[in-house]
């Protein structure tokens, strides 16, 4: 008798839990039943806003570090507005690495920035397009060198 009561209780609890689960969040924590899949509008908006804030933040973040700002300014062409130069980069490290590549390889910064921001090229890809005589490995080595320089400089500013 006891095992029958336990079995009935188990089936009742299981049925109730699956019913609540189906009405609530859907399968495996997805959207509520009947609401389709994919990323919710709120999640997309938060992600887009965060990305947009990062892009406009880069110049401001650099200006909060006067030594870094001074160093970068010295690597850019005379008269370059640091905030405008940083505009559009995903993060401070990407911008700092691009400044170093421009300086190290004597690539005009505005051309490098255009390849990275407008054409969505990686740093190595942008180098290869602007220095076609450079091998893929050499371009990637230069990109990695600049990323390392950027990490060292941004880390010392933290």
C-alpha positions in Angstrom: 0.0 0.0 0.0 2.8 2.4 0.9 4.5 1.8 -2.5 1.3 2.6 -4.3 0.9 5.9 -2.5 4.5 6.8 -3.2 4.1 6.0 -6.9 0.9 8.0 -7.2 2.6 10.9 -5.3 5.6 10.7 -7.6 3.5 10.7 -10.8 1.4 13.6 -9.5 4.5 15.7 -8.7 6.2 14.8 -12.0 3.1 15.8 -14.0 2.7 19.0 -12.1 6.4 20.0 -12.5 6.4 19.3 -16.3 3.1 21.3 -16.6 4.6 24.3 -14.7 7.9 24.0 -16.7 6.1 24.1 -20.0 4.0 27.1 -19.1 7.0 29.0 -17.5 10.3 29.1 -19.3 9.9 26.5 -22.0 12.3 23.8 -22.9 15.7 23.9 -21.1 15.4 27.5 -19.9 14.5 28.9 -23.3 11.8 31.5 -23.9 8.3 31.0 -22.5 6.2 28.6 -24.5 4.8 30.1 -27.7 7.3 33.0 -27.8 9.7 31.6 -30.4 13.5 31.2 -30.0 16.5 33.3 -30.4 17.8 36.2 -28.3 15.1 38.4 -26.7 14.7 42.0 -27.7 15.9 43.1 -24.2 19.1 41.0 -24.5 19.8 42.3 -27.9 19.3 45.9 -26.8 21.5 45.4 -23.8 24.2 43.9 -25.9 24.0 46.6 -28.6 24.0 49.4 -26.0 27.0 47.8 -24.3 28.9 47.6 -27.6 27.9 51.1 -28.6 29.0 52.4 -25.2 32.4 50.6 -25.6 33.0 52.2 -29.0 32.4 55.7 -27.9 34.2 55.0 -24.6 37.6 54.2 -26.0 38.8 57.9 -26.3 37.4 58.8 -22.9 39.0 55.8 -21.3 42.4 56.7 -22.8 42.0 60.4 -21.7 41.7 59.1 -18.1 45.3 57.8 -18.4 47.4 60.8 -19.3 50.7 58.9 -19.7 49.1 56.4 -22.1 47.4 59.3 -24.0 50.7 61.2 -24.3 52.5 58.0 -25.5 49.8 57.3 -28.1 49.7 61.0 -29.2 53.4 60.8 -29.9 52.9 57.8 -32.2 50.2 59.4 -34.2 50.6 62.0 -36.9 51.0 65.6 -35.5 47.7 67.3 -35.0 45.7 64.1 -34.7 42.8 64.3 -32.3 43.2 61.3 -30.0 39.5 61.0 -29.2 38.5 61.1 -32.9 41.2 58.6 -33.7 39.9 56.2 -31.1 36.3 56.5 -32.2 34.9 53.3 -33.7 37.3 50.9 -32.1 35.8 48.0 -30.1 38.0 48.5 -27.1 41.1 50.3 -25.9 43.4 47.4 -26.6 42.4 47.2 -30.3 43.0 51.0 -30.7 46.4 50.9 -28.9 47.5 48.0 -31.1 46.4 49.8 -34.3 48.4 52.9 -33.2 51.5 50.7 -32.7 51.1 48.9 -36.0 50.7 52.2 -37.8 53.9 53.5 -36.2 55.9 50.3 -36.4 55.2 49.7 -40.1 54.8 53.3 -41.2 51.2 52.7 -42.3 49.0 55.8 -42.4 46.8 55.5 -39.3 43.6 56.6 -41.1 44.0 53.9 -43.7 44.6 51.2 -41.1 41.6 52.4 -39.1 39.4 52.4 -42.2 40.4 48.8 -43.0 39.6 47.7 -39.4 36.5 49.7 -38.7 34.8 50.1 -42.1 36.0 47.0 -43.8 35.9 44.9 -40.6 39.3 43.5 -41.1 41.4 42.0 -38.4 44.6 43.8 -37.5 46.6 41.2 -39.4 44.2 41.3 -42.4 44.4 45.1 -42.5 48.2 44.9 -42.5 48.2 42.4 -45.4 46.0 44.7 -47.5 48.0 47.8 -46.8 51.4 46.1 -47.1 50.8 43.5 -49.9 54.5 42.7 -50.1 54.4 41.3 -46.5 53.7 37.6 -46.1 50.7 36.5 -44.1 53.0 35.1 -41.3 55.0 38.4 -41.1 51.7 40.4 -41.0 50.3 38.2 -38.2 53.6 38.5 -36.3 53.5 42.3 -36.5 49.9 42.2 -35.4 50.8 40.0 -32.4 53.7 42.3 -31.5 51.4 45.3 -31.5 48.8 43.4 -29.4 51.5 42.5 -26.9 52.6 46.2 -26.7 49.0 47.3 -26.2 48.5 44.8 -23.4 51.7 45.9 -21.6 50.8 49.6 -21.9 47.1 49.2 -20.9 48.0 46.9 -18.0 50.5 49.4 -16.6 47.8 52.1 -16.7 45.3 50.1 -14.6 
